[in-house]
Amino acid sequence: MQASKETSYEDFEPLCKWRRDQNCDKLEVHLQGFKRQQLKIQIHSSGILEISGERLMEEGRSKRTISRFRKEFPISEDYQRTQIHAKFYNGILHLVMPKQIPTISAAADENNDGKASSSGTSYLTCLMKNKNMALEIMVLAISLAIVGAYVKKYCQCSLQ
C-alpha cells in the first residue's frame, strides 16, 4: 500500500491589465506555465466574474506542490454578460467584455428603477441623426442670416 502524498499549495497573484474602450473593456491575465484546461472562468448570478486555476508545479515521492490563484471582479450591468468571451493564447488569458449600447430612447424612456429601456435606435444611429440634425440647423441659421442681410439691405422699411 502506497502512503498518501503531502500536498502543498503556492497561492499567487497574476498580473492583470485592464484596457477600457468606448464599446468594450478588455482584461489580460498573465498566466505563464498554465494550460487552458487548468483554468476556470465563471460569471455568478451576483455579478461576480471569477477566474481561477491550478497547476502541478512539482511532484516527488512524498510531496507535491500545486500553484493556484483565484481572482474575482465585479461585473457592471453596463456589460453584455452573454457576449463576454475569453481566449487563452501564449500564457495570457484575454477577456473581452462588450458594453451595452445606449439607445436613443434611453434618456426619455427611463424606468422608475433608473435602468434604461433596451428598445429604440442604436447609439450609432442616434449619433448619425444628431449629426444630420446639427447640419440642418446650421444650414437654416446661415439661410436666415442671408435673408436677414438681404432684407436689411434692399427693403425700404421706414420706422415712423
NORNOR-V642422 format. One record per backbone hydrogen bond with DSSP energy under -1.0 kcal/mol. NH is the residue of the N-H (numbers start at 1). CO is the residue of the C=O. E is the energy in kcal/mol with one decimal. If there is no record, write none. Layout:
nh=<NH/NH>
co=<CO/CO>
e=<E/E>
//
This chain:
nh=<6/8/10/12/17/19/21/25/26/27/28/29/30/31/34/38/39/40/42/44/47/49/50/51/52/53/54/55/57/58/60/64/65/66/67/68/69/71/73/75/79/80/81/83/85/87/89/92/93/94/95/96/97/99/100/104/106/109/111/114/126/127/128/129/130/131/132/133/134/135/136/137/138/139/140/141/142/143/144/145/146/147/148/149/150/151/152/153/154/155/157>
co=<62/64/66/68/28/26/24/97/19/95/17/93/15/91/31/35/36/52/50/48/44/73/42/71/40/69/38/67/65/65/63/6/58/8/55/10/53/51/49/47/76/98/79/80/96/94/92/89/29/87/27/85/25/23/78/121/103/105/115/111/122/123/124/125/126/127/128/129/130/131/132/133/134/135/136/137/138/139/140/141/142/143/144/145/146/147/148/149/150/151/155>
e=<-3.0/-2.6/-3.0/-2.0/-2.6/-2.7/-1.9/-2.1/-3.1/-2.5/-2.7/-2.4/-2.8/-3.5/-1.9/-1.8/-1.6/-2.8/-2.6/-2.9/-2.3/-3.6/-3.1/-2.8/-2.5/-1.8/-1.5/-2.4/-3.2/-1.2/-3.8/-2.5/-2.9/-2.8/-2.8/-2.4/-1.9/-3.3/-2.5/-4.0/-1.4/-3.1/-1.3/-2.2/-1.9/-2.3/-2.6/-1.7/-3.0/-3.6/-2.9/-2.7/-3.1/-3.3/-4.5/-1.9/-1.2/-1.8/-1.7/-1.4/-2.2/-2.3/-2.1/-2.5/-2.4/-2.3/-2.4/-2.7/-2.5/-2.1/-2.3/-2.4/-2.2/-2.3/-2.4/-2.7/-2.3/-2.4/-2.6/-2.1/-2.2/-2.6/-2.8/-2.2/-2.3/-2.8/-2.3/-2.0/-3.0/-1.7/-1.3>
//
